[in-house]
Amino acid sequence: MVLAWFALIGFLSPFLCGGLMYLNKEEDGSPKIIQGSMSAKALSLMSIVGAFCCLIMVLKGIHIWGNWEIPSIDPNVAARTSTRARGKGGIILLAIKFFPQFLVFGYGIWGWQLKTYLKRAKWLWG
């Protein structure tokens, strides 16, 4: 249950940080976040917590990579379900098959996108 919260926070944090930067822009496109303001503190806290959650999910993916067993499913049931969903079930089956790799590389990329916010976090806090 706790890992689900880490996954959700890590997944949403780049969107939230980007949205907060988008809301605090001047008319010419430059950011107008004031050092030490409430929005600056929220942005720095969101970026730090989001990067921490992404790191936890990457470490969890590394942890389960070696002993991940793909859930067994009857091929007839899988084919029948895939045809009902008009072929979209194959993507979900691939995500389940490569779940640890998805955690490591997916959340690694999300955490890497927070790099620009993390560089400014100490300055923004004031």
N, C-alpha and C positions, 0 to 999 in steps of 0.2 A: 504494500500500500504506500509506503514511504517513497519507494522508487518511482511509483507512478506520479507522485507529486514532483519529484525531481525532474522526471521526464517532461511533464507539462510545463513547469517553470523554465526549464532549459530550452524547450521548443518555442515558447512564446516570448522570451526575453529579447531576442533581436527585433521582433516586430514592435514590442512595446518601446524599446529604446529608439528605434527609428521613428516611431510615431510621435514620441515626445520631442525628438529633434525637429520633426516636421511641423509640429504645432508651435514651436518657439523659433520661427524664422522671420527675418526682416522681409521687406518687400523685394529687395534685391537678391534674396536667396541665402544671405549669410546668417548663421545662427546668432540669436540674441540671448542666449542663456547667460544669466548673470552669475558670477562666482559667488557661492554661498547662499543663493536663493533656494527656495523650497523645490523648484523644478530641477535645479542643478543637483541638489542632494538626492532627489528621487531618481534621477538619471544615473548618478554614480552608484547608488545602492542597487538599482535594478541590474546594472551591468555587472557588478561584482557578484551578486547572488546568481544571476543567469550563467556567468562563466563557471562558478562553483558547481552548479547543477549539471552543466555540460560535462565538466571534468568527472563528476561522480558517474554519469552515464557512460562515459568512455571507459572508465575503470571497470564498471560492471560488465561492459561488452568484452573487455579483455579477460575478465574473470570467467565468463561462461563460454568463451570461444573454444577452449580445448575439449570440453565435455558436453557440447550442445548436441542433443539427439532430436532429430526431426520427428515431430509427432507422426505416427503411422496412420495413414488413411488409405482406404480401399481405392484403387485406381478407377474402378467403375463409378463409385460415388463421386470422386473428384471430377471425372469427366462429365457426369450428369449435372453436377452443380455448376460447372463451368459453362456448359451449354445453356443452362437456364439463365445465367448472368450474362449471356452473350459474349463470352470469352474474357470477361474481366476478372475472373477468379484466378487466372494464372499469375497475375501480378501479386496477389495476396499470398499465393502459395510460394512464390519466390521470396517474398519478404519474410515469411516464416522460415524458409529454408536457410536464408542467410541473415538471420536476426542478429547474431553477435557482431557480424561485420557491419550491418546497418547501424548498430549502436555506436561502434567505434568510429566509423568514417562519417556517418551522418551528424552525430553530435560533435564530432571534431570540427566539422565545417561550420556548424552553428556557433560553436565557441570561438572559432577563428574570426567570425564576423563581428564579435564583440570586442576585438582587439583595439579598435580605434576608440571605443568608449572607455575601455580600461586604462588607456594611456592618459586620458583626461580626467579620470575619476578623482584622483587626489587633488588636482587643481580645482575641479568643480566643487568639491566639498568645502573648500575655503579654509 
